[in-house]
Amino acid sequence: MNMLSSRDLLRSSDGSHSAGASRITIFVLFTGVGKTLDALWSARRLARDLDAHIEIIVPEIVPYPLPLDEPPVLRSFWNHRYRTIVEQAGIDTSIHVCLCREPREAVDRLLDPGSIVVIGTRHRWWPTREHRFGRWLRTKGCHVIFAGVRSAAPEVRGDTYA
């Protein structure tokens, strides 16, 4: 795992931070409630060092029989659900719920090369879905930081991406 300092991320953000009104955005990929809260705490520490804004990306998969603009669950329900999770952490952030068929396509449309992405995960001996997603994001030019705790016990999954 590459360890980047706050200074390295600031230098390599390719225009995401400029003098004036523009601020760096640190993206947190929603990977389940507990893992995302871990990622939010890590992003908060990093955001404080960089004077950055935190945005949570939540890929919500809409089944193929339905139109993308008519998900099976009301957007207001999702917004309330994720806002409640964020309020548990007490961290000022914005939430971007992406209706999609394939999470990688949705995230690829949102993130530019040089984006800083924090992904919550549990460390395992084998590559997890989160680690595979993070490796894919690195091939797209994103700076990926994995956050979480070491655990041998399986976690109840509430993941919204593949």
ROBALUM-106158 format. One record per residue (C-alpha): residue in three letters; z negated, y, x negated. Coordinates in nm, 2 decimals. Layout:
N
+------+--------+--------+--------+
| rest |     zz |     yy |     xx |
+------+--------+--------+--------+
|  Ala |      Z |      Y |      X |
...
+------+--------+--------+--------+
% end
This chain:
162
+------+--------+--------+--------+
| rest |     zz |     yy |     xx |
+------+--------+--------+--------+
|  Met |   0.00 |   0.00 |   0.00 |
|  Asn |   0.10 |   0.34 |  -0.14 |
|  Met |  -0.19 |   0.58 |  -0.16 |
|  Leu |  -0.08 |   0.94 |  -0.12 |
|  Ser |  -0.30 |   1.24 |  -0.16 |
|  Ser |  -0.30 |   1.53 |   0.08 |
|  Arg |  -0.12 |   1.74 |  -0.19 |
|  Asp |   0.15 |   1.47 |  -0.22 |
|  Leu |   0.21 |   1.46 |   0.15 |
|  Leu |   0.22 |   1.84 |   0.17 |
|  Arg |   0.48 |   1.85 |  -0.11 |
|  Ser |   0.70 |   1.57 |   0.03 |
|  Ser |   0.70 |   1.68 |   0.39 |
|  Asp |   1.05 |   1.83 |   0.36 |
|  Gly |   1.00 |   2.15 |   0.55 |
|  Ser |   0.74 |   2.03 |   0.80 |
|  His |   0.51 |   2.29 |   0.65 |
|  Ser |   0.62 |   2.64 |   0.59 |
|  Ala |   0.45 |   2.97 |   0.55 |
|  Gly |   0.38 |   3.13 |   0.88 |
|  Ala |   0.33 |   2.99 |   1.23 |
|  Ser |   0.46 |   2.64 |   1.15 |
|  Arg |   0.20 |   2.37 |   1.09 |
|  Ile |   0.22 |   2.02 |   0.96 |
|  Thr |   0.19 |   1.75 |   1.23 |
|  Ile |   0.02 |   1.42 |   1.17 |
|  Phe |   0.14 |   1.15 |   1.41 |
|  Val |  -0.08 |   0.87 |   1.52 |
|  Leu |   0.10 |   0.56 |   1.66 |
|  Phe |  -0.09 |   0.41 |   1.96 |
|  Thr |  -0.16 |   0.05 |   1.87 |
|  Gly |  -0.45 |  -0.03 |   2.11 |
|  Val |  -0.76 |   0.16 |   2.20 |
|  Gly |  -0.99 |   0.06 |   1.91 |
|  Lys |  -0.73 |   0.07 |   1.64 |
|  Thr |  -0.60 |   0.41 |   1.76 |
|  Leu |  -0.95 |   0.55 |   1.75 |
|  Asp |  -0.98 |   0.43 |   1.39 |
|  Ala |  -0.65 |   0.60 |   1.32 |
|  Leu |  -0.76 |   0.92 |   1.49 |
|  Trp |  -1.07 |   0.95 |   1.27 |
|  Ser |  -0.85 |   0.90 |   0.96 |
|  Ala |  -0.60 |   1.15 |   1.08 |
|  Arg |  -0.87 |   1.40 |   1.16 |
|  Arg |  -0.99 |   1.39 |   0.80 |
|  Leu |  -0.64 |   1.43 |   0.67 |
|  Ala |  -0.56 |   1.71 |   0.92 |
|  Arg |  -0.87 |   1.90 |   0.81 |
|  Asp |  -0.75 |   1.89 |   0.45 |
|  Leu |  -0.39 |   2.00 |   0.54 |
|  Asp |  -0.47 |   2.24 |   0.83 |
|  Ala |  -0.25 |   2.01 |   1.04 |
|  His |  -0.21 |   1.93 |   1.41 |
|  Ile |  -0.25 |   1.57 |   1.54 |
|  Glu |  -0.01 |   1.42 |   1.79 |
|  Ile |  -0.04 |   1.07 |   1.93 |
|  Ile |   0.28 |   0.88 |   2.00 |
|  Val |   0.25 |   0.63 |   2.28 |
|  Pro |   0.56 |   0.41 |   2.33 |
|  Glu |   0.54 |   0.28 |   2.69 |
|  Ile |   0.79 |   0.01 |   2.76 |
|  Val |   0.98 |   0.03 |   3.09 |
|  Pro |   1.13 |  -0.31 |   3.20 |
|  Tyr |   1.51 |  -0.33 |   3.21 |
|  Pro |   1.54 |  -0.37 |   3.59 |
|  Leu |   1.39 |  -0.02 |   3.64 |
|  Pro |   1.55 |   0.31 |   3.54 |
|  Leu |   1.39 |   0.47 |   3.24 |
|  Asp |   1.29 |   0.78 |   3.44 |
|  Glu |   1.12 |   0.56 |   3.71 |
|  Pro |   0.85 |   0.36 |   3.53 |
|  Pro |   0.64 |   0.10 |   3.73 |
|  Val |   0.33 |   0.32 |   3.67 |
|  Leu |   0.29 |   0.69 |   3.75 |
|  Arg |   0.30 |   0.92 |   3.44 |
|  Ser |  -0.01 |   1.09 |   3.57 |
|  Phe |  -0.20 |   0.75 |   3.53 |
|  Trp |  -0.08 |   0.71 |   3.17 |
|  Asn |  -0.16 |   1.07 |   3.08 |
|  His |  -0.51 |   1.04 |   3.23 |
|  Arg |  -0.57 |   0.70 |   3.05 |
|  Tyr |  -0.47 |   0.83 |   2.71 |
|  Arg |  -0.64 |   1.16 |   2.75 |
|  Thr |  -0.97 |   0.97 |   2.83 |
|  Ile |  -0.93 |   0.76 |   2.51 |
|  Val |  -0.88 |   1.07 |   2.30 |
|  Glu |  -1.17 |   1.25 |   2.46 |
|  Gln |  -1.39 |   0.96 |   2.34 |
|  Ala |  -1.31 |   1.06 |   1.98 |
|  Gly |  -1.37 |   1.43 |   2.05 |
|  Ile |  -1.06 |   1.52 |   1.84 |
|  Asp |  -0.82 |   1.80 |   1.94 |
|  Thr |  -0.48 |   1.64 |   1.97 |
|  Ser |  -0.17 |   1.62 |   2.19 |
|  Ile |  -0.03 |   1.30 |   2.34 |
|  His |   0.34 |   1.22 |   2.37 |
|  Val |   0.41 |   0.93 |   2.60 |
|  Cys |   0.76 |   0.79 |   2.53 |
|  Leu |   0.92 |   0.59 |   2.81 |
|  Cys |   1.15 |   0.34 |   2.63 |
|  Arg |   1.30 |  -0.01 |   2.63 |
|  Glu |   1.24 |  -0.05 |   2.25 |
|  Pro |   0.95 |   0.12 |   2.08 |
|  Arg |   1.13 |   0.15 |   1.75 |
|  Glu |   1.42 |   0.35 |   1.91 |
|  Ala |   1.17 |   0.59 |   2.08 |
|  Val |   0.97 |   0.65 |   1.76 |
|  Asp |   1.29 |   0.68 |   1.55 |
|  Arg |   1.41 |   0.96 |   1.78 |
|  Leu |   1.08 |   1.15 |   1.75 |
|  Leu |   1.01 |   1.13 |   1.38 |
|  Asp |   1.20 |   1.30 |   1.10 |
|  Pro |   1.21 |   1.17 |   0.74 |
|  Gly |   0.90 |   1.30 |   0.57 |
|  Ser |   0.68 |   1.27 |   0.88 |
|  Ile |   0.32 |   1.17 |   0.82 |
|  Val |   0.22 |   0.87 |   1.04 |
|  Val |  -0.12 |   0.71 |   1.07 |
|  Ile |  -0.13 |   0.36 |   1.22 |
|  Gly |  -0.45 |   0.19 |   1.32 |
|  Thr |  -0.47 |  -0.18 |   1.23 |
|  Arg |  -0.70 |  -0.46 |   1.14 |
|  His |  -0.65 |  -0.60 |   0.79 |
|  Arg |  -0.54 |  -0.96 |   0.79 |
|  Trp |  -0.41 |  -1.21 |   0.53 |
|  Trp |  -0.07 |  -1.21 |   0.70 |
|  Pro |   0.16 |  -0.92 |   0.80 |
|  Thr |   0.05 |  -0.78 |   1.14 |
|  Arg |   0.28 |  -0.61 |   1.39 |
|  Glu |   0.13 |  -0.28 |   1.28 |
|  His |   0.21 |  -0.35 |   0.92 |
|  Arg |   0.57 |  -0.45 |   1.00 |
|  Phe |   0.61 |  -0.14 |   1.21 |
|  Gly |   0.47 |   0.07 |   0.92 |
|  Arg |   0.71 |  -0.09 |   0.67 |
|  Trp |   1.00 |  -0.01 |   0.90 |
|  Leu |   0.89 |   0.35 |   0.93 |
|  Arg |   0.87 |   0.37 |   0.55 |
|  Thr |   1.24 |   0.26 |   0.53 |
|  Lys |   1.31 |   0.56 |   0.76 |
|  Gly |   1.15 |   0.80 |   0.51 |
|  Cys |   0.81 |   0.84 |   0.68 |
|  His |   0.48 |   0.86 |   0.50 |
|  Val |   0.27 |   0.58 |   0.65 |
|  Ile |  -0.11 |   0.55 |   0.62 |
|  Phe |  -0.28 |   0.24 |   0.76 |
|  Ala |  -0.63 |   0.30 |   0.90 |
|  Gly |  -0.88 |   0.04 |   1.02 |
|  Val |  -1.15 |  -0.19 |   0.92 |
|  Arg |  -1.14 |  -0.54 |   0.77 |
|  Ser |  -1.20 |  -0.80 |   1.03 |
|  Ala |  -1.17 |  -1.18 |   1.05 |
|  Ala |  -1.22 |  -1.19 |   1.43 |
|  Pro |  -0.91 |  -1.15 |   1.65 |
|  Glu |  -0.91 |  -0.83 |   1.86 |
|  Val |  -0.82 |  -0.81 |   2.23 |
|  Arg |  -0.47 |  -0.67 |   2.24 |
|  Gly |  -0.37 |  -0.36 |   2.44 |
|  Asp |  -0.06 |  -0.29 |   2.23 |
|  Thr |   0.23 |  -0.10 |   2.38 |
|  Tyr |   0.49 |  -0.17 |   2.12 |
|  Ala |   0.66 |  -0.46 |   1.96 |
+------+--------+--------+--------+
% end
